[in-house]
């Protein structure tokens, strides 16, 4: 997959389809997971437009409303993976993800 770029235009379209409340809930969970992964010793890189360290952050912050989306790309053991937030509590999602690292 290489370094995963999460397309801001596609995320904007997805936010319109999801509706404001669902978009916010999934974005909030994804933000928690992205922050967790960014500090994880077995994670080599994280791409999430809601992280200030992400190259897409300036554009995402000005164009996305109500959050940065449900997708977090991360590289672990040299392989890129794409994780998608769901409606469960963010802590539960972090713990599930931890088991796969």
VMD Tcl script that draws the C-alpha trace (Angstrom):
set ca {
  {0.00 0.00 0.00}
  {2.91 2.40 0.62}
  {2.39 5.57 2.63}
  {-1.38 5.87 2.84}
  {-2.90 9.18 1.85}
  {-6.47 9.61 2.97}
  {-8.08 11.70 0.25}
  {-9.62 14.85 1.77}
  {-12.17 15.21 -1.05}
  {-13.36 11.63 -0.52}
  {-13.59 12.19 3.23}
  {-15.62 15.36 2.67}
  {-18.06 13.47 0.45}
  {-18.29 10.66 3.00}
  {-19.10 13.14 5.77}
  {-22.05 14.43 3.75}
  {-23.34 10.88 3.23}
  {-22.98 9.87 6.89}
  {-24.69 12.79 8.51}
  {-23.26 15.10 11.14}
  {-23.84 13.01 14.29}
  {-22.47 9.74 12.95}
  {-19.52 11.52 11.29}
  {-18.66 13.21 14.60}
  {-18.91 9.98 16.62}
  {-16.72 8.00 14.21}
  {-14.24 10.86 13.86}
  {-13.93 11.15 17.64}
  {-13.18 7.43 17.97}
  {-10.68 7.55 15.10}
  {-8.92 10.55 16.67}
  {-8.44 8.61 19.92}
  {-7.07 5.60 18.02}
  {-4.77 7.74 15.86}
  {-3.31 9.44 18.94}
  {-2.81 6.07 20.60}
  {-1.09 4.60 17.56}
  {1.14 7.65 17.15}
  {2.63 6.89 20.58}
  {2.78 3.10 20.22}
  {6.28 1.58 20.17}
  {5.38 -1.04 17.56}
  {3.83 1.46 15.16}
  {6.27 2.97 12.67}
  {4.00 5.62 11.13}
  {0.43 6.90 11.33}
  {-1.57 8.81 8.73}
  {-4.70 10.55 9.99}
  {-5.69 14.02 8.84}
  {-6.61 14.96 12.41}
  {-3.03 14.61 13.64}
  {-1.09 17.86 13.51}
  {1.93 15.85 12.32}
  {0.01 14.62 9.25}
  {0.90 16.45 6.03}
  {-2.81 16.75 5.19}
  {-3.70 18.39 8.52}
  {-3.76 22.04 7.32}
  {-6.09 21.28 4.41}
  {-8.24 18.87 6.43}
  {-8.60 21.38 9.26}
  {-9.90 24.01 6.86}
  {-12.15 21.77 4.74}
  {-13.54 18.99 6.93}
  {-16.34 19.94 9.32}
  {-17.11 18.08 12.53}
  {-14.11 15.77 12.53}
  {-11.52 14.13 10.32}
  {-13.22 10.86 9.44}
  {-13.28 7.23 10.53}
  {-10.11 5.96 8.79}
  {-6.64 5.67 10.29}
  {-3.75 4.30 8.27}
  {-0.77 2.95 10.18}
  {2.40 1.00 9.45}
  {3.45 -1.81 11.74}
  {6.08 -4.45 11.00}
  {6.72 -2.71 7.68}
  {3.14 -3.16 6.45}
  {0.49 -0.46 6.01}
  {-2.97 -1.22 7.39}
  {-6.19 0.75 7.25}
  {-8.35 0.80 10.36}
  {-11.95 2.01 10.41}
  {-13.73 3.35 13.49}
  {-17.16 2.08 14.46}
  {-19.81 3.17 16.97}
  {-18.30 1.36 19.95}
  {-16.54 3.19 22.76}
  {-13.10 4.41 21.62}
  {-11.36 2.65 24.51}
  {-12.84 -0.67 23.44}
  {-11.60 -0.09 19.89}
  {-8.11 0.79 21.13}
  {-7.95 -2.39 23.21}
  {-9.05 -4.50 20.25}
  {-6.45 -2.88 18.04}
  {-3.76 -3.40 20.68}
  {-4.33 -7.16 20.47}
  {-3.43 -7.08 16.76}
  {-0.18 -5.19 17.32}
}
mol new
graphics top color blue
foreach p $ca { graphics top sphere $p radius 0.5 }
foreach p [lrange $ca 0 end-1] q [lrange $ca 1 end] { graphics top cylinder $p $q radius 0.2 }
display resetview
